[in-house]
Amino acid sequence: MTAITFKAYAVTNEIDLNKIAIHRGIPKKYTWEQPLILRGESLQPILRKKAGESQQVLVFSFGSIVFVNYTDMDEIVRFLAYVKTFEPDIDIHQRDVYSDDYSLHTGDSDQMELTDEYVVVPAFETFHPELIATVLAKSVALEKIEEQLGKIHDKLENMIDRLEKGRLRIGNKELARTTANIIRHEYNTLSYIMILDKPDITWASSHAGEFYDGMLEFFELNDRYKIMKSKTDVLYHLMEGFSTISHSIRGLFVEWIVVILIVIEVVLSVLQIVGVLP
């Protein structure tokens, strides 16, 4: 059997699968955990050429797209341009920033063999392409969010530097904006990528479940998720500390204003008593 190739890209944070499905005349309501799988006649109008029997494209709601048995970059760019009509924030020229290539082979061994570039299975099963695509899609999406988390860490590090120098001046808007970034990061990781959720086929087939678990473990998706969850908890604690300090500083400022106003009032009263002021 010829090797099956996969090209995975994380191109945005969210893709509305139902818009694409309606445009392609697919009478199905898609939920977050279901990828939109396009093949055959559904792909032909988009790519402007007939798709091969083994070719398909899987579009995931959390912003990843996986091309199966596609080596022509023009076709890939053409499909991304099509999706961009529904999600304008997609940057086609930056598609390779979060991407991965992989392949599926069959071998004589009774055991599955996993490497960084390919997986070898004893015999091909129909669930293999979708499960491999799902793991790759989650992996590249997680890579994208890991970088976003790094940017949030850098911003908090600047705040810490300002605090060490005694020059922490942070407004409610900046606190709210940074906290929103953390919440968005956690929401994208937990709700959209759904690292802990398994495809339906893994519950119906023990072989599919074992294969998916093996892929999941090899790509360290659970470990990466736990690390990100731990870092996110640290960010929340830091933001809570910044918020407490910031409110304390503003409270102290208000107290000094009150004291100054009282002193001014006392001075004015004294001046009136001594006749300096009428």
N, C-alpha and C positions, 0 to 999 in steps of 0.2 A: 504493500500500500504506500502511495506517495505521501510524504510528510505534509501535514496541514500547518500552515503558517498563520501567525496572529500578529497584528499591529495594533497596539492600544494607545490611545491619546486621552489625556485629561484636558479639555479645552475650555471649560467654564464651570461654574458652581452648580448650575441647574439647567436641565433641558425639559421642556414641556413635551412629553411623548405624545400626548393626546392631540396636540396641534399637528404634529407630523403624521400621526395615524389618520386623522380626518382628511388631511391633504392627499394622502396616498390611498384613500378610500377603504381603510381598514376599519370594519365595524366592531371595535373593541375598546372598552374603557380600561386604560392602563393605570395601575397603582404604582407606588414608589418601588416596590420590590420586584417588579416585572420589567425586564428589558424589552425594548421594541426590536424585533428581529425582522430585517428586511432581506429578501432574496428574490431571485428570478424577476418576474414581471414588475415587482414593486421597485426594483433598482434600475431597471432599464431606462425609464424616462429621466431619472436623475443623472445617471452616468452617460446617457446617450449612446449606449451600446448594450448588447445582450450580456447578461451575467452568466457565468459558468454555474453548473449544477452544484459545485462544492463551495461556491462563493456566497458569503452573506455578511451583513453588517449588523452589529448589535449596538443599540443606542441605550444608554443608561440615564435614568433621571438625575443622577448626581453629577452629570457633566462629562462622563467618559464615553468614548466611542471606540469599538473594537472592530477591525476589519479582518475577516477570515479569508485566507487565500487571495489576498490582494497585494501585488508587488508593483503595480503601475501607480506611481506617485500622482500622476495627473488625475487618475480616477479618485484617489483619496482626497485630493484637494477639491475636486469637483463636488464630492459628497459633503465635505466640510462647508463649502460655500453654500450648498443647499440648506444645511442646518442653520447656517448663519442668518438666513432670511427669517428664521423663527427666533433665534437668539443672537441679536446684533453685537453683543459684547465679545463674541468669539474672535480671537486674533489668529487667523489662519497662518500668518507668517511665523508665529511663535508656537506652532503646534508641537514641535519636537522638544519643547522645554520639559514637559512631563509626558514621557512616552516610554514604551517598552516593546521589544520584539520577542516572540516566543514561537515554539513549534511543537507539534505532536507527532511522535513516531510510534510504530509498532515493532516489537522485537520477539525473539524466541524465548526470553526469560519469563518465568511465572510471576516475577516480582516487578512492581513499578519502579522505574528509575527516574529520579528528579535531578535536574541540573539547573544552573542559572539561565541556560539558553533553550533547553528543550526538556520534554518529558517522554519517556518510553513506556508504553503499556503493552501487556501481553496480547491483547486483542482490542480492536476498535469498538467502542460503544457509541451510540447516538448521542448520549449525554456529554461526552467528552468535550466537544467544541464549546458548548454553552457554559459548562463549568469552568473551563480554562479561561474563557473570555470574561466571565464574572470575576474571577480572582485577579486577572490582569487589570480589569477596569477599576476594581477597588484599590489595587496597589498603586496605580498611577494617580488616582484621585487622592489617596492618602499622602502620597509624595507632595502633591500640590498643597495640601493643607498643612503638612509639616513645615513647609517653607513659610506659609502665612503665619504659623505659630512662632517661627523664628523672628519674623518682623515685629510681632507683638512683644516678644521678649526684649528685642533691641530698644523698643520705645520705652518699656518699663525700666530698662537699665539706665537710660538717659534721665528718667525721673529720679532714680536712686542716686545718680551722680549729683543732681541738683539738690537732693535732700542732704547728702553728705556735706555739701558746701553751704548748707543753711539757706538756700535760695529756692526752696520749694514754693512755687506759686502756680497752683493748678486750679482751674475753674470747674464749675459743675459740668459745663458742656464737654470739656476735655475728659473728665472722669467718666461721664456717660458714654462718650464716643469710644473710649478704650474698653469699657466694660461691655459695650455692644459688640465690639470686635471679638472679644473673648467668647461671648455667648454665641455669636454667629459661627465661630470656629467649632465650638462644641456641638452646635446644632447640625452643622454640615457633617461632622464626623459621625455622630451617633444616629441622627435621624435620616440623613441622606445616603451616606455610604453604607450604613447598616452592617458594620463589620461583624456583629454578632449574629446576624440573621443568615439563614441558609436557604438556598433555592428549594422550591417545592419538590423537585425531583429527588433530592437527597433524602427526603422523608419516605418516598415511595420505593426507593431502591437502595439496598444496603451497599451494593457495589458503588453506586453514585456517591453515597455518603462517605464511604471510606476514601474514595478518590478525592472528593472535595476537601475533606479534612487533611489529607496528605498535602494537597496544594496549598491550603491555608497555612499549615504549619511551616512548609518550606519557605513561603513568602513572608513568614513571620507577621502576618496581619494582626493576629490577636495580641502579640507582644508589642507591636508598634502602637496599637490602639491603647493598650494599658499605659505605655509610656506617655502618650499624648494626654490621656485622661489625668495621669498624675501631674504632668506639667500644667494642665489647665487648672487643677485644684490649687496649685501653688500660685498661679496668676490671680485666682480669685482672692486668696489670702493677701497677696500683695496689694491688690486694688482696695481691699477692705482697710488695710493699714494706711494707704495713701489717703483714702477718703476720711479716715479718723483724724489723721494729722492735718489735712487740709481744712476740715471743719473746725478743728481746735485753733488753727492759726486765724481763721476768719472770726471765730468767737472771741479770741484774744484781742483782735483788732477792734471789734465792736466795743468790747469792754474798755479799751483805751480811749475810744472816741467818747464814750459816756463819761469817763473820768475827766477828760479834757473839757467837755461841755460843762460839767459840774464846777470845775475850777474856774472857768470863764465866768459862770454865773455868780460864784462867790466873789470874784474880783470885782465884777460890776456892782454887786451889792455894797461891797466895802467902799468903792469909789463914790457911790451915791451917799453913803453915810457920812463920809468925810467932806462932802460937798464938792468934790471934783467934778462929778456928773450931776446934772439936774435930776 
